[in-house]
Amino acid sequence: MPESLYVLFYDYVPDILERRVPHRAAHLELVRRLYDDGVLVMAGAVGDPVDSALFVFRGPTELAARAFVADDPYGAAGLVTSHRIVPWMVVVP
């Protein structure tokens, strides 16, 4: 049976690179902890200049992605303008 994956898409404020500085270490600490725990498969900023990000979570439901959104310092700081979580049906690993 294929692994259950969920993709979290973030849209950021236009000046994300400047505004994220005081929150970046805590954000990356959360990302690293979830990756080390095997919950987060991959993550990264998207765009040039950066305007969004995506995160791939492993699990039977989207709860890990929802918990990340609730705990992420970027969200608390108002740096995320919108997000969505969708299941990812991987065809080729």
Rosetta silent file (secondary structure, phi, psi, omega in degrees, C-alpha in Angstrom):
SEQUENCE: MPESLYVLFYDYVPDILERRVPHRAAHLELVRRLYDDGVLVMAGAVGDPVDSALFVFRGPTELAARAFVADDPYGAAGLVTSHRIVPWMVVVP
SCORE:     score description
SCORE:     0.000 S_00000001
   1 L     0.000  136.421 -179.797    0.000    0.000    0.000 S_00000001
   2 L   -64.582  150.505  176.965    1.378    3.479   -0.863 S_00000001
   3 L   -67.116  141.978  176.318    2.526    5.755    1.917 S_00000001
   4 L   -84.743  122.120  179.717    0.023    8.437    2.993 S_00000001
   5 E  -127.536  148.558  176.489    1.423   11.917    2.367 S_00000001
   6 E  -131.304  136.973  179.410   -0.032   15.383    2.787 S_00000001
   7 E  -106.458  128.084  174.350    1.277   18.595    1.269 S_00000001
   8 E  -103.535  123.489  175.926    0.995   21.868    3.141 S_00000001
   9 E  -106.216  131.180  174.533    1.216   24.963    0.959 S_00000001
  10 E  -111.511  140.598  164.239    2.012   28.343    2.552 S_00000001
  11 E  -110.642  135.179 -174.965    1.619   31.748    0.952 S_00000001
  12 E  -106.768  162.877  171.373    3.792   34.402    2.572 S_00000001
  13 L   -62.325  153.699 -177.089    3.678   38.153    3.037 S_00000001
  14 L   -58.469  -32.276 -177.483    5.517   40.011    0.236 S_00000001
  15 L  -104.096   40.796 -175.349    8.471   40.952    2.474 S_00000001
  16 H   -56.411  -41.417 -175.003    8.913   37.503    4.023 S_00000001
  17 H   -61.701  -35.487  178.435   12.719   37.480    3.778 S_00000001
  18 H   -79.502  -43.676 -173.137   13.029   40.572    5.953 S_00000001
  19 H   -76.503  -19.963 -177.565   10.193   39.845    8.372 S_00000001
  20 L   -78.125  -16.806 -171.294   11.092   36.204    9.056 S_00000001
  21 H   -49.433  -51.405 -176.808   14.492   37.002   10.598 S_00000001
  22 H   -71.456  -11.793 -175.596   13.424   37.139   14.284 S_00000001
  23 H  -111.438   -6.818 -171.510   11.300   33.976   13.911 S_00000001
  24 H   -63.739  -44.497 -178.057   13.495   31.889   11.617 S_00000001
  25 H   -60.639  -44.054 -179.813   15.471   29.940   14.231 S_00000001
  26 H   -67.932  -38.531  177.074   12.296   28.784   16.017 S_00000001
  27 H   -61.850  -48.372 -179.062   10.617   27.926   12.694 S_00000001
  28 H   -68.011  -31.135  176.050   13.611   25.870   11.566 S_00000001
  29 H   -63.541  -43.579  176.994   13.835   24.167   14.965 S_00000001
  30 H   -63.076  -45.618  178.471   10.228   22.991   14.571 S_00000001
  31 H   -58.943  -47.905 -178.115   10.911   21.853   11.002 S_00000001
  32 H   -63.549  -41.406 -179.642   14.047   19.948   12.070 S_00000001
  33 H   -62.853  -44.256  179.539   12.298   18.268   15.004 S_00000001
  34 H   -68.023  -35.035  176.475    9.444   17.004   12.818 S_00000001
  35 H   -66.400  -46.992  179.604   11.916   15.841   10.178 S_00000001
  36 H   -62.507  -31.243  178.145   14.019   14.007   12.760 S_00000001
  37 L   -79.211   -7.283  179.525   10.829   12.379   14.124 S_00000001
  38 L    83.672    7.784 -179.790    9.979   11.118   10.616 S_00000001
  39 L   -84.550  -38.993 -179.733    6.777   13.161   10.383 S_00000001
  40 E  -100.318  125.226 -176.996    8.075   15.731    7.889 S_00000001
  41 E   -86.632  -45.433  178.789    9.483   14.307    4.657 S_00000001
  42 E  -161.737  160.318 -179.495   10.724   17.516    3.055 S_00000001
  43 E  -159.980  154.063  175.579   10.165   21.257    3.171 S_00000001
  44 E   177.125  161.165  177.167   11.374   24.402    1.508 S_00000001
  45 E   -75.728  152.449 -177.882   10.744   27.891    0.251 S_00000001
  46 E  -128.651  140.455  174.794    9.390   28.389   -3.265 S_00000001
  47 E   104.557  159.371  176.934    9.871   31.234   -5.729 S_00000001
  48 L  -144.068   91.266   10.675   12.485   33.727   -6.706 S_00000001
  49 L   -75.566  159.621 -179.329   11.887   35.954   -4.854 S_00000001
  50 E   -60.240  130.017  176.336   10.416   33.674   -2.190 S_00000001
  51 E  -135.545   -5.780 -177.813    6.646   34.003   -1.941 S_00000001
  52 E  -159.075  179.591  177.229    5.549   30.611   -0.651 S_00000001
  53 E  -152.314  159.813  172.752    6.673   27.296    0.808 S_00000001
  54 E  -135.714  149.160 -176.746    5.695   23.665    0.743 S_00000001
  55 E  -135.877  134.215  178.467    5.951   20.939    3.332 S_00000001
  56 E  -111.839  120.477 -178.198    5.352   17.215    2.828 S_00000001
  57 E  -109.371  145.920  177.784    4.049   15.324    5.868 S_00000001
  58 E  -103.144  137.263  174.809    3.820   11.579    6.427 S_00000001
  59 L   157.488  165.119 -177.765    0.843   10.060    8.228 S_00000001
  60 L   -72.523  -19.752  178.336   -2.556    8.461    7.935 S_00000001
  61 L  -138.254  179.947  179.789   -4.320   11.847    8.187 S_00000001
  62 L   -87.044    9.424 -175.416   -3.520   15.527    7.796 S_00000001
  63 H   -59.795  -37.136  179.101   -3.285   16.059   11.572 S_00000001
  64 H   -63.600  -40.861  178.227    0.510   16.473   11.563 S_00000001
  65 H   -66.141  -41.096  178.330    0.240   19.239    8.971 S_00000001
  66 H   -64.327  -40.025  178.692   -2.530   20.945   10.939 S_00000001
  67 H   -64.754  -38.942  177.718   -0.470   20.759   14.126 S_00000001
  68 H   -60.474  -47.115  179.431    2.501   22.301   12.309 S_00000001
  69 H   -57.416  -43.448 -178.285    0.364   25.238   11.151 S_00000001
  70 H   -67.069  -32.403 -174.720   -0.870   25.774   14.722 S_00000001
  71 H   -96.325  -12.742 -172.118    2.652   25.633   16.211 S_00000001
  72 L   -70.652  124.321  177.835    4.679   27.448   13.532 S_00000001
  73 H   -58.313  -29.169  178.260    6.168   30.758   14.693 S_00000001
  74 H   -62.447  -40.797  177.999    5.739   32.154   11.158 S_00000001
  75 H   -65.558  -46.051 -179.900    1.968   31.826   11.476 S_00000001
  76 H   -60.966  -30.466 -179.101    1.905   33.391   14.928 S_00000001
  77 L   -85.784   -0.475  179.040    3.950   36.323   13.581 S_00000001
  78 L    78.325   21.267 -178.655    1.491   36.934   10.729 S_00000001
  79 L   -86.196  -16.875 -179.729    3.948   35.914    7.996 S_00000001
  80 E  -101.068  118.175 -178.141    1.619   33.315    6.440 S_00000001
  81 E   -86.621  -27.159  175.220   -1.221   34.892    4.482 S_00000001
  82 E  -163.085  160.888  176.025   -2.930   31.599    3.613 S_00000001
  83 E  -149.419  159.595  172.509   -2.365   27.878    3.690 S_00000001
  84 E  -150.278  150.385 -179.301   -3.943   24.700    2.395 S_00000001
  85 E  -122.974  127.727 -179.423   -3.394   21.025    3.046 S_00000001
  86 E  -134.458  147.127  174.011   -4.009   18.410    0.383 S_00000001
  87 E   -70.615  148.576 -179.781   -3.388   14.671    0.131 S_00000001
  88 E  -119.324  116.172  177.795   -0.635   13.692   -2.301 S_00000001
  89 L   -94.771   96.089 -175.677   -1.103   10.529   -4.302 S_00000001
  90 L   -74.161  129.309  178.541    2.469    9.705   -5.325 S_00000001
  91 L   -94.442  -44.223 -179.910    2.782    7.821   -8.618 S_00000001
  92 L  -127.603  120.331 -179.369    6.571    7.536   -8.758 S_00000001
  93 L   -73.900    0.000    0.000    8.651    7.782   -5.569 S_00000001
